[in-house]
Amino acid sequence: ADITAEYERGANEARRMAKLFACTAAILKSRSPSCGPTEVYDGTFTHTVVQRPGTTAELLAKNGLTVIDETQIAQLLD
């Protein structure tokens, strides 16, 4: 089933909350179709990874937030 609308609704809610709390960065889950900042699983459940940001990661970055995954926390602290 195509759940694009649900991903977009979640991304918009994350953007709204980030703005509400004046966030400047987001730490998201690597490879998540919603949250992966640079690569995501393709949704086929075959562990296939594609080079593109997830829906939420892309929207937050377009709105000025620094977006990283949990493996990059040290970079954010630098």
LINMO-V787185 format. One line per field, one symbol per residue. ss: DSSP state (@ for helix, = for strand, . for the rest). phi: phi as a letter, one per 40 degrees, with the letter a starting at -180 (. if undefined). psi: psi as a letter, one per 40 degrees, with the letter a starting at -180 (. if undefined). A space follows every 10 residues. Layout:
# LINMO-V787185
ss = ???
phi = ???
psi = ???
This chain:
# LINMO-V787185
ss = ...@@@@@@@ @@@@@@@@@@ ....====.. =........= =.......== ....@@@@@@ @@...====@ @@@@@@@.
phi = .cbdcccccc cccccccccd cfcbabbbcc gcdcbdcbaa ccgcgbgcbb caccdcdccc ccbgccbbbc cbddcccc
psi = ihfddddddd dddddddddd efieihhihi ehddehddii ieeefefhhi giiidddddd ddeeihhiie eeddddd.
